[in-house]
Amino acid sequence: MTSVHQPIPPLPHPSLSPASLSPPAPSPLSPAPAEAVEVVLRSDAKPTVASPRPQITHLLVLPWPDIVIDNLGVDPRSDYVEQYWLGLVGPASVLLMRHLALRFEAEPEGFNLD
């Protein structure tokens, strides 16, 4: 006796709707665009910088909402991360993830990382 198995078609995932794939609105925390740097080539083909290069002083960290990860993900401060992720991503990555999680709890809209 043979049975015929038909695959069940996958349901569309709610986080993959066209509205969720659109880019986020600009944040009030976004830094002003940096000034352009002009490079001038001389006859000996050595580049010289006509204006000073802007110094990067901070990194803007914004949330990336994802319904699936929010429901099924693991908090980076959990024992699970200590036991299973630490050997894969390394201690610096785990410490950074934990720091970012603490900052997102305090500032859920995003923050500047100095």
Summary of the structure (lengths in Angstrom):
residues: 114
radius of gyration: 23.2
end to end distance: 68.1
largest distance: 84.0
contacts: 177
relative contact order: 0.15
helix: 32%
strand: 11%
